[in-house]
Every structure is written in C-alpha cells, then in structure tokens.
Amino acid sequence: MLNGIDLSIETGEYTVVFGANGSGKSTLGYLLNGLIPHFFGGTLEGSVTLNGIDTRHVQVSDLFSQVGLVLQNADAQLFNSTVENEIAFGLESLGLFSGEIKKKIDEIAQALHIENLLERSPDSLSGGEKRLVAIASVLCLNPSVLLLDEPFANLDWKGIKRVRRLLQQIHRSGKNVIVIEQRLGSFLKDSTLCLIAEKGRILFEGTRQEAHKRLLREHLVPNYTKRIRLNPPVISDTVLKVQDLSYRIGGRQILKGVCLDIKRGETVAVVGENGSGKTTLIKHFNGLLRPSEGEVIVQGETIQNKPPAKLAPLVGVCFQNPNDQFFKENTKDEILVGPRTLGVKEDGWFQKVCDVLELHELLDRPPYRLSEGEKKRVSVASILAMQPSILVLDEPTVGQDGRFKEALANLLGAFEEMGVTIVVVTHDLEFAQAIANRWVVLHDGCVVADGSHRDIIHDAQLIRMGALDTPLENGTTTIYAD
C-alpha cells in the first residue's frame, strides 16, 4: 500500500494530496490519526510522529482532539438519529457543557448553511448534504490538524465555496489543513504544499503551479477529446417518459410535477444543486421509488406495477454510494451477478469493461475492502456488464482520477453509438460537457431548464436563482494555476 514514504509537514501548512486511484492517498491519511497501525491490519515499518508524539505509542482516542478526520465515505461516519445529534456526538465526548455544545452546533450549521437539516436523519439526506454534515461534525471539534479525505466530492458549487471559506479560516488561524482530493478547484490557490502519490510513493512534492503541470502531464486531470456524433439519436423515439411526477415523503415535497422525455440513444446530464431531487428522480426510472403523483413510462409501458427486478434488463441504475450495491465476496462475482441472473451473453464484454475500468487486479479482492474510488469503478462495471438499454449513472466520477474520467467518457461515447440511452447525474460540469449535449437542470424539485449545455451553462437567470454556478468555477483548468 505504501512504500518508503519520507515526508515532513511543517506547522501551519495547507497541504493538498493528489494521486491516481489506489495510489495510497487515503492510507497515508490513516497514518496521521493512528488508524494505522491500531485499527487496520498490515505491517508498519518506520515511524509516524505527530506534534512530537509517536503514533505507535498512543491509542486512536488519544489523538482524537489533535487530528480531525473526515472520511472519504460520509455514510461510514454518520450513525446518529439526527444531524444535530451527529454534530453533538464528538463535542459531548470532549466533556463540554450543553450550552457550549449548542453554541458550537449553531455556529458550524450557520457557516455551512445546514441549519434546515439539523432535525433530519442523516439517512434522509442527499450525498452532498451528508458530506457537509460529516465535515461539520469534525470541524466543530477544532483539532490542531484537520484531515479531509475528498471533502469536495458530492458537493455542488455552493457547498464547495462554503467548505473552502471555512478551511481558509482554519488555516489562517495557524492550524494544519490536509486535503486529499481527486478533483481540482479554486481551493488549490489556498494550498502551501502539494503532494502527488503514485503506487504507494510520493511522486511529487512542491508548489501548486508545479503540481498543476504534473497533474496534467500524468492525466490525473482529465483531458477530454471532442467527440463527433456519428449516429444521432432518433428524435421521434421516446424510450423514457416522466409525466407530471411528484414525490413526497415524511411531509416533504421532493419532486414537483416533473416532465421529461428521453430519446433512444441520447446522453442526458442531470445537474443541479445538492438536495434538488436528482437522485430521487432517477430512482423512479427503475421502480425503486413510486411517485406520489404522475407516472414513469419505459419503452411505451407504465412501470407503476412492475417490480425493479423486472425492469433491470431495461434500466440499469448505478447508485451514488457503491457500498449500497455490493453483496458478493469478491469483485468478479459482484460484476457478473447481474449478467448471470439476467442470462446476458458475455461475448467478451466483461473483458472489455474490466480493461477500460482497469479492474483486472481487483477481481479476486472483496469489494468492501477496496478504496472508495475502486469501489465506484466496480459499481459502474456491475451495471455496464448487464448491457441495459437505458444506463443511469449517479455521480460516476466521484473519487475518480482523470484517467478514469477520460476512459469512462470514451466508453459512454461508444455506448451512445451503439444506441444505448444514457442518463448521468453529476456535479462535475466538465464531465457533463464532455459526454452530453443535452442538460436537464433540477432546482427545488422542479425542472427549470432542459436543452443544449452551451445555452444552459451561460444562462444568467439560472445562475441568479442558484440553479447553476458561473462557468468560471466549473470551467477551464487555468484558474487552478493562478
């Protein structure tokens, strides 16, 4: 996992760690708060010293107040009944009085704009909202070293800006901030030290300007090729129709009268801010959720009374959290369970999917023991392997390096040419531009825009209402090297 790491981080640094999937970034992070060697198995050689303390000689609990860790998988960090209890849990363990705990909860909730989530269960939140709650639960502890593993994953532009501002404040106060990330962003301008990991080693250590050039050269930042559509979709052939769809749960209205027609062979990107209803919408496509009003029609037939198992050959949905999708003991069986159940002919397709997603070295390993980025690739592969006529991917680029993003964009392009209909939910607007000419924008449970991405991304009204960010924040990579 790690091999010959020599690293020294000075007090007050803002360090950003980049690297390919499986390069050892998260493992490096686990060294800093004692999870390695005290929790995870394996052999540790050498030493790790934090604030003068050798982590071998103390327990993880002894480092709790010094190193705050935000895990890559937010679901693994959230276990309380409400968001307020989630944030309070760590504060209570520090022995603070109830009045002080309430004050800190209010402060962090206001800073991250999650006041409206405090009474809700973490299980009911979107992926981005869960990420903000996980960050809040650690930030409020005010550790001397703050370690965040992909804190910007799943977040919309608003959440990214809020987290960035908080990290700036923490860094200016003299504390150490360590961010492990795959995606670039304006937060890179705040860094004082950049590292690039590769195959368990530190490949690069230096400034953000130098790191940016190296990331481009190593294709850890994606360089998408412009595609020319050879076989345009049949405009008159609707394969998925959403008609006046509304959805309510627990007294909350999540979707409001959504109407949507998707043609055979189209690739559609569904974009919008956290909590706008994107994931809820696509869970209706294969019957995982049933509408409160309206209906979903797939290939000319309503799916209202059809169980998800009957829809699996038609609509394949890859979940936002890959852990929700796994139940086999090794990765190969996980990928093949769908095709075997449905009787799909293999014909070399499994080999091709594993080639493109670089999965061959993982096939004998349990999917639960993979890195979060590797898990995501396996979950995508398990849906691709079934060769559904409608492919739905929820945040497929989260936790992925540029090499994977390029490969996935090319694979989706090949699918599109084969006549497969593709729907991608994403906050990664660069990826959305690379794969889809048509964007559907959700805002507060409603479709507020549907059309060419060239028109939508510059729509001043959408930007004013908060449905989309300005192109600068999600546009060209030149902003990162300033």
N, C-alpha and C positions, 0 to 999 in steps of 0.2 A: 504493500500500500504506500509506504513512504520509504525512501532510500537515501541516506546520507544528507539529511536536511541540516544545514547550518544557517541560522537566522537570528538576527538581533533587532528588536524593535525598541526604539527609544521612547521614553515617557512623552506623551503629548502628540504622538504621531497619529495621522489619519491614514490607515493602510487599507488598500484595496487589493484583494487576491483574485486573479483571474486564472482560467485554465480550462482545458478540454474536459468533457465528461469522464469521470473515473480517474482524473489526474491526481487526486489526493487532497483536494481543497478542503472538503469537509473533515476529513481525517486530521488534517493539520489543525483545524479549529478545535476538534475534540481534545487535542493535546493540551490546549491552553486552559481548560477548566477542569482537567483531571478525569474526564470521562474515559480517556486513555491515560493510564493503564487500569483504572479502578472499576470501570464498568464493561467496556468492550474487551473481548478476548484478544489473543495475539501476543507477540513478543515485542517488548520495547527495549531498544538499546539506545544508549546515550542519556541525556538529561534534559528536562524542561524546567526552567526557573521563571517564576512569575513574581514580580515585586520582591525578589530575593528569596522566595520560597520554592524549594524543590517539590514539584507536584507529586513525586513518588511517596513523599513522607507525610502527606496530609490527605484527608478524605475530600470527596467532591463537595460535601456540605461545608467544609472549612473554607472553600473558595467561593461559596455562594455569594457572599457580599462583595467580592472583589471582581469576579468575572460574570457578566450577564450574557447568557447565550440565547439567541433567538434561532430556533431550529429551522431547517430548510422546509420541513413538513409541518405546517402550522397545526394540522389536526393532531399530531403527536404531542403537542404542547398544551392543548386545551381540553380540560376534563371537568370543569365546574358547571353548575347548573345555569348560571347566568354570566354575562360578560363582567358585571360588577364584581361578582364573587371571584371570577378568574383573575382580575387585576388585584383584588384584595388578598389573594392567597399568599403571594410572596411577601407582601407587607406585613401580614399577620405573623408569618414565620420569623420576621425580624423583631417581633415584640412591640410594635408600635401601638399607641393608643387609638381607639376607634375614631376619635375626632381627626387625628392626623392622617389616618388611613383614608377617611372620607375626603379630606382636602386634597391628598395626592391623586386619588382616583378622579376627582373633578378636574384637576389641572391637566392630567395626561389625556383625559377624554376630550377636553376642550381643545388641546393642542392638535390632536389627531382627528377632530371632528367626528367622534364616535359617541357623543352624548346620547343619541337616539337609539344606540344599541345596548345600553347598559342593562336593561331589564330583559333582554332577549337571550335565549340559549345559544351558545356558540354553534351548536349543530344546525341552527336555522339560518346561519349567515352564508353569504357568498364567499368564494375563495379569497377575494381581495379583502373583504371585511374581516375574515378570520386572521389574515396576515396582519392587519392593523391591530387587532386585539392581542395577538401574540407579541407584537412589538411593544405595545403599551404595558403588558404585564411584566416585561423586563426593564423597560426604560424607567418605570416609576421606582425601581429599586436603587437607582443612582449608583451603579457599580463603577469602580475606577477604570475597568476595562470593559468595553461594550463590544461584543462579538455577534455579528448578524450574518447568518447564512442565507444568502439570496433574499434580502429584505424587500426588494422591489418587485419580486415575482408576484404575479396575480394582481398587482396594483394598477389602477388607472392613473392618469396624469395628475389628478388632484391628490391622490394618496402619495404618489411619488414626491410631489412638491412638499407635502406636509412632513413626510419622513425625512426628506433631505434637510429641511429647515431645522428639525429637532437635532439631527446629527451634527449640523453646523454648530448649533448652540452648545452641545455637549463637548465637541472638540475645542471650541473656544474657551471652555471652562477649564481646560488643561487635562482632560481625560483622554484615554486612548480609545479610538474607534477603529474597529477592524471589520471590514465589509467583504464578504465572499460573494462574488457575483459572476453571472454569465453575460448579462446584457449591459451595454454601455448606456450612459446617460449623463446629464449635466452634473450629477453628483461627483463625477470624476474630477471636475475642476476643484473640488474641496480637498482632494487627497494630497498627502505629502510624500507618500511612498506607494509604489505599485509593484506587485509581485505577479509572476506568471508561473503556474505549476504545470508540469508535464511528466506523466509516468512516475509520479512519486518524488520528483525532484523539483528544485527551484530553477526554472529555465531562465528567468529574467528577474532582476531587481533594479529599480531605477525610477525615473520621473514619469509622470502621466503622459507627457509628449512622446517620450521614447517608447513607453508601453503601448500607446495607441498605434504607432507604426508597426511594432512587433505583432500586435493582435491582428492587424490587417494582413500582414505577411503570412501568419500562421493560419489564416482563415478562422480564427476564433471570433472575429467579427464577420458576419455573412456578407458576401458579395454576390448578390442575386443577378442572374443573367436574364435579360429581357426576352420574354417568350412571344413568339408569333403563333396565334391560334390557327392550326391547320384545318380543323373541323369545327366550325362554330356550332353552338347548341341549336336544337330545333326549337324555335321560339314558340311554336304553337303547341308544343308537347309539355304539358304540366305534369310533373311526377309527384310533387308535394304541394298541397294547398292547405293553408291555415286560414280559417274563415271565422271572423268575429270572436276570436279566442280570448277568454278571460279566465283568470285563475286566482282563487282566494284560499288562504289557509290561516288559521289562528286569528281571524279577524283582520288580516292584512290583505290588501289587494295588490298582487304582484304583477299580473298582466291585465291589460285593459283593452279589449276589442282589437286584438292584433289580427291583421290580414296580411297574407304573404303567399305569393305564387312562385314556385321554383321550377325551372325548366330542366328537362333531361340534358345532362352534360354540362350544366352550369357549375361554376365555382362561385360561391357566395360567402363573403366575410360578414359575420355579425359582430358589430362593435358597439361600444358604449361604456359608460362609467360603471364602477362596481355597484352591484345591487340594482341594476336597471332591468333585470329579468332575463338576461341572455341564456344562462344555464337552465332556468325554469322553462323557457320556451323550447329548447331543443329536447328536453326530457319528455315533451309531449309528442315528439316525432315518432317514437317507438313505443308509446303507451306506458312509459314508466310513471308518468303523471296523466291524470284525466282532467280535462277542462271543466271549470265551473259552468261556463257557457261557451257556445261555439263548438267547432269540430275541426279535426285534422283528417285530411283525405290523402291517402298514399296510393299512387297509381290508379286513381279513379274510384277507390273504395274507402269509405269511412273506416277508421280504425277504432271507433268507440268501444266496441265489444270484443276486440281482438287482443289476446294476451301478448306481452312483449316477446315471448318465445316464438310465436307465430310470425312476428314482424322481423325477427333477427336476420333472415336471409335477404330482406329488402332494405332495412335501415340498420346500419351498424354505428353505434354511438361509443366513442372513446371518452371516458369520464375525465373530469378536471383533476381529480385526485386518483392516481393509478392504484393506490392501496385498496380502493373500493372495488377494484376489478379482479383482484388476484385470489385464487383458491387452490392452485396446484403446487406440488412440492418442488418442481423445477421449471425453469424458464421455457424449455422446449415444449413441455406438455401444456404450459399456460398459453402459449401462442397457438398450439394446434387443437386445443379443446373445442373451439368454435367450429373450425372446418370439419373435424371428425364428427361432431354432433350433427352438423347440417349435411354431412355427406358431400362436401365440396371436393372436387378433384384437385389434387395437389399440382401436378403438371409443372413442377419446378418453381411454382410461385413462392413457396415457403423459402426456398434457397435465395430467390431474388430479394424478398423482403428482408431477410437476415443480412444479405450483402449490403443493401442500401442503408440499413439502420445499424450496421456494424454490431451484430448480436451474437456471432458465432462463438466468441469466447465466453459468453454468458449462459449458454444453453443448458449447461449442467448445474447451474447455481440456483438456489431458491430465490424466487423473485423478491421476497421480502427482505433479503439480505443485500440487495443491490443499492447503489446510490440512488437518490431521488431522480436524477437525470436519466440514469439507466432504467429505472422503473418506468419512466414516462415513455421511453423508446419501446419497451416491451409491451406496454398497454396499447400503444399505437399499432405495433406489429400484430397483436392479437385480433384487432379489428380489421386491419388490412388483409390478414390471412383468410378471412371469410369471404373476401371479394364481394361485398354488398353492392347493390345497385345505387344506394344512397349512403354516402360516407359522411358521418358527422364527427368532428373533432373539437373537443372543448379545451382550449388553451394548450395546443400541442407543442408549443415552443418553450413553455415554462421550464426553466432549469436546463436548457439545452445550449450547447455551444454553436458557433457559427457554422461549423462543418455539418452538424446535424440539420440545421435550418436550411442550408443550401440543398442538402440531399433530399430533405422532405419536400421542399418546393419543387424540385425536379420530379420526384415521384408522384406528387399530386398532379403535376402537369401531364405526366404520362397517363395517369388515371383519367384525367379530363379528356384526353384524346381518344381514350377507349370508350367514352360515353358515360362514365361514372359521374353521378351528381354529387357535388362536394359542398358541405356547409362547415365553415370553420369559425368558431367563436374565439376571439383573440383581442388582447390589449396591445399586441405587437403590431403597430400600424405599418412598419416597414415590411414585415412578413405578409400582412394583408395586401399591401400594394403589389408584392411580388407574385401572389397566387391568384388574386381575384380582381376582376374589373368591376364587379358589382358589389357594393356595400349596402348593408341594412343597418341602420343606426337605431338602437333602443335607448329610450330615456324615460325613466319613471314608469316603466311597464308598457310604454307605447312605442310604435314605430314612428319616428319623427323624420326619417329620411330613407330613401331607397333609390339607388341609382349608381352612376359611374363614380368610382373613387376619386377621379380627377375633379369632379364637381363638388363632391361632399367634403373632401379634405380642406377645401378653401371656402366653405360656406360660413360666412360671418355670423349668420343667425344661429347656426348650430354651436359655434364657438361661444357666442354671448350667453346662450341658455345653459352652457356647461355640458352639452351632449358630446362634444369633441374638444380636443385641445388644439392649440395653434400648430401648424405644420412644423414649426421650428423645434418643438420639444420632441417630436417623434420623427423628424425628418432626417436630413443628411448627417453623416457622422462627423462633419467638420466642426460641429460645436463642441465636441469632446476634447479636441486638442488645443483649445484656446489657453 
